[in-house]
Each structure stands twice: as structure tokens, then as C-alpha cells.
């Protein structure tokens, strides 16, 4: 019999509440299916993909997508009406600033 995983002890000190909640849900969803080390790795891959836009080999991406299906759906549904960030390339931002400077 494998020992029970204390999910709440896995939070890292640098983890924001939002990141922790999503990773925690993933950990809870799969804690009975994996050994602790593998579960921690899979959860970290999942949050790296969700929050940082990281990409991994196709087989890994597919595995994480399958494991994260329920957790991802709940998270995306909860984010539906929240403010979304838009990233702009530095060159585009500089161009827009220059255009404003010359107009004034």
C-alpha cells in the first residue's frame, strides 16, 4: 500500500495563491494515481504550460492535457470574465510611444 500524499505540504514559498490553487487541484485530482515524485513533476509541468506557456515534446503535452482536462476546464471557466493581459512586443510599444511623442 502506498503512503498518502500530504498535498498541502507541497506548496512552495514563491507560489502565488492562484498558481497554488490550480496546482493543488491537479495534485488532489491525481494523488492516488501516481507516486509522489512523479505527481509533483506532472503538476509542475501542468502549471508551467498554463501560466508560462511552456511547451514540451508532443507526447508529454498530450499526457498533461489528458490529465489536466477537468482541472483546466474549471480554471478556464473561472477566468472567463476576468481581465485578460495582452502582451505587446517591445518594438511595437516603442513605435507607438514614438508616434505619440511626435503628435504632441
Secondary structure as the mmCIF struct_conf table of DSSP 4:
data_model
#
loop_
_struct_conf.conf_type_id
_struct_conf.id
_struct_conf.beg_label_comp_id
_struct_conf.beg_label_asym_id
_struct_conf.beg_label_seq_id
_struct_conf.end_label_comp_id
_struct_conf.end_label_asym_id
_struct_conf.end_label_seq_id
HELX_LH_PP_P HELX_LH_PP_P1 UNK A 2 UNK A 5
HELX_RH_3T_P HELX_RH_3T_P1 UNK A 7 UNK A 10
TURN_TY1_P TURN_TY1_P1 UNK A 13 UNK A 14
HELX_RH_AL_P HELX_RH_AL_P1 UNK A 17 UNK A 30
TURN_TY1_P TURN_TY1_P2 UNK A 31 UNK A 33
BEND BEND1 UNK A 34 UNK A 34
HELX_RH_AL_P HELX_RH_AL_P2 UNK A 36 UNK A 47
HELX_RH_PI_P HELX_RH_PI_P1 UNK A 48 UNK A 52
HELX_RH_AL_P HELX_RH_AL_P3 UNK A 58 UNK A 67
TURN_TY1_P TURN_TY1_P3 UNK A 68 UNK A 68
HELX_RH_AL_P HELX_RH_AL_P4 UNK A 69 UNK A 79
TURN_TY1_P TURN_TY1_P4 UNK A 80 UNK A 81
BEND BEND2 UNK A 82 UNK A 82
HELX_RH_AL_P HELX_RH_AL_P5 UNK A 90 UNK A 103
#
